[in-house]
Every structure is written in C-alpha cells, then in structure tokens.
Amino acid sequence: MNWTLIGVIVLAVFVIAAPFATLRSISYIKARRDAMRAKPLPDDDDDPDKPTGFW
C-alpha cells in the first residue's frame, strides 16, 4: 500500500474519533467535579479531636 493512502486513512480515523474522545473526557471531568461538590461535609459531633471547651 502507498504511504499516502495509509496516512489518509489514519487521519480520517483520527478526525472521526477525536470529537467522541473529547466529549467523553469533558463529561468525566464534569461528573468528577459534581461528585466532589455533592460530598457531604464532615459532621462535627462525631469528631473525636473537637475541643470540648473545658480549657
């Protein structure tokens, strides 16, 4: 096969696959960011290192 034909085929596959890979990575980043925001804050009543105010 001619190297030019192989290059064109590789370029066509890249042009077709790149937008899907980009959308997948963006949705992964958004999902990870939303999961971090939705994480509940730690409960202060259960914290053993919380000062009791005695001293």
N, C-alpha and C positions, 0 to 999 in steps of 0.2 A: 504494500500500500504506500501511497505517497505521503510524505510527512505533512504536507499542507492539508490533506484531507483528514488526517488524524488530528491535527491541530484545530481544524474547524469543528470536528465532532466533539472534542474536549471543550471547546469554547461554548458550543451550543448546550452541552450538558450543564456547564457551569452557569450559564445565563438562565437556564430553566430552574436549577436547584437553588440558586442563591437567594431569591426572594423568600422561598419557603423556610430556609435556614434562618434568615433574618427575622421573620415573623415568629418562629419558634423561640429564638433566643430572647426576643423582646417580651413575649408572653411569660417566659420563665422568670425573667428579671422582675416583671410586674407582680407575678404571683409570690415570689420570694419577698418582695418589699411589702406587699399586703399582709403576708403572714407575720412579718416582724411587727407591723403596726397593730395587728389584732391580738398579739400576745398579751395576756393579762399581766397587770403589774403585780409584783410580789405582795403578799398580804403581810402587813406589819405586825399583826397579832401573833403570827407563827414564827417570827424572827427571834431566835434564842440570843442573838447579840444585841438586841434592842435594850438601851439603857432603861432602867426602871424609875429613875429619878430619885433614888434614895440618897445618893451623894452628889 
